[in-house]
């Protein structure tokens, strides 16, 4: 266990993560999941870390629980402990590619299904990678009609702002 500025960090093995998180929730009273994030330590083995930020609401304690994750390993889900883990874990999956075993709906939320890359991994270039976009996104120039406009005093938005043709 490490302490820094009153915040404690516990590093556990991935196989013990689910049990430790359950103990933190049920016995230690960490009823609030602040965040789930991940770290890419490219070049290290294991390469990734999964990080859970926990808090108590009565005495405002903060606990960070970390576990190393090797490439291809699955992290046990924490959705059964905190419902908020659902979106946090999906974001980690979408941006870093870590999979959560037992997650009820593990699908991408920011990138489209079928996107082959994980933007927060260190090998992802800062300028991005070209990819075929689904549907018709970015296929043409979108017209910009102007604005922002400020409504004149004493009028409402409909009468006080210019409108595009055909708008009421």
N, C-alpha and C positions, 0 to 999 in steps of 0.2 A: 504494500500500500504506500502511495506517495501522497504528500500534502503540499499544496502550494496556495498561498493566500486564503487559507481556510476551506479550500476545496480538496476533496480526497479523490484519488484515482486508484482503482483496483484493476490489476491485469490478471486475467484468468485464461485458462486453456479453452479452446473453442468447444470441446466436449463437455465442459462444466458450465458453459455460459447460460443455458436455459435454467439450470438449477440455481445458479447464483442470482439471476434476475428474479426468479420466483421468490427466493429468500429475501431479496431486497424489498420486493413488493409486499409480501405477506407478513414477514417477521420484523423487518427494519422500518416499515412504514413509508417507503418511497412510492407514494401513490400517484405521482405525476411524472410522466415521461416527457422531458423537454425536447429531446432530439435524438435521432439516430443518424450517424454519419459514418464515413469511412475515410481511410487514409491510404494512399498508394505510395508504398515505399519501394518503388521500382529498383531492382537490383538486389534487394534483400530477400531472404527466404525465412519465413513466409513473406510474401509480397504485400499483403493488405492487412489493415486493422479495421475492425468494426468497433464503433464507439457509441455507447448509450449514455445519455445525460439524464440523470434522475434527480428528483427533488421531492422534499416533503413540504406540505403546505402549512402545517401547524408551527413548526420551529424553523422553517426555511433552510434546511440542510440541503447540500448539493453533493451528489456522488457521480463520478464518471467511472463507467465499467468498460474496459477494453479487452478485446480478444484478438490474437493474431489469426489471419485467415490465409491459407495457401491458395494459389491459383487452382480453380476448379472445385474447391471445397464449398459446401453449402452451410449457411448460417441458420441455426434454428430460429423460427419466427417468434416474436414476442407479442403478437396480436392477441393471443389468449390472455395476456397479462394486462396490456394497455391497448385499447382500441385505436389510439392515435398512432401506434406503431405501423398500422396499415399503410398510410401515406408515406411515412418516413422510410419504411423499408422499400416501398415501390420506387421512391426517388433514388435511393442508393442503388437499387437494381438497374434503373434506367440510366443513371449517370456513370456508375462505376462497374456494373456488370456482376455484382455479387448476388447470388441467388439465395433465397430464404426458404428453407425446407418447411413445409406445412403452411405456407402463406395462403390465405383463402382466395386471393385475386392478384397474383404476381404478374402484372403486365405494365408496359411502359406508360408513363403519364406526361412526359415532356416531348420525347422523340416518338416518331411513329413506329408501329410494329414493323419489323423487318429492317429497321435501320441497323447496319452491321457494326457500329462503333459505340464506344462509351466515352463521352466527351470529357469526363473528369480524370480519366487515366492519363498518366504522364506521357505516354507515347502519342497521344492525340495532339496534332499540331495546333498552335494558337490560332492560326488562320482558318482552321476547320478543314474538312475534307469534302470534295465535291461528291454529291450523291443525287440520284434520281429522286425527286420529290414525288410523293403520291398525289394523285388528283391533278388539279390545274394550278396549284399554288405557284406564285412567282412566274407565271407564264406570260404576263404582259405588264405594261406600266399602268398603275392605278392612278386615275386622275385625282388631283387635289384641287378642290373648288375654292379654297381659301379659308380664312379664320385664323386664330380664334376671334370671335366677335363679341363685343360687349353690348348688351341690350341698352338702348337709350332710356334715360330716366322717364318714368311714367308710362312705359309700354311693356308688353310682355315679350317673350322670346320669339313668338311667331310673327308679330308685327315689327319688332325692332331689329331683327337680324336678316341679312340677305339670305335667300334660299336658292337652292339649285332648281333648275327648271322642272316643273311637274311636282315639286314637293309642296305640301300644304302645312 
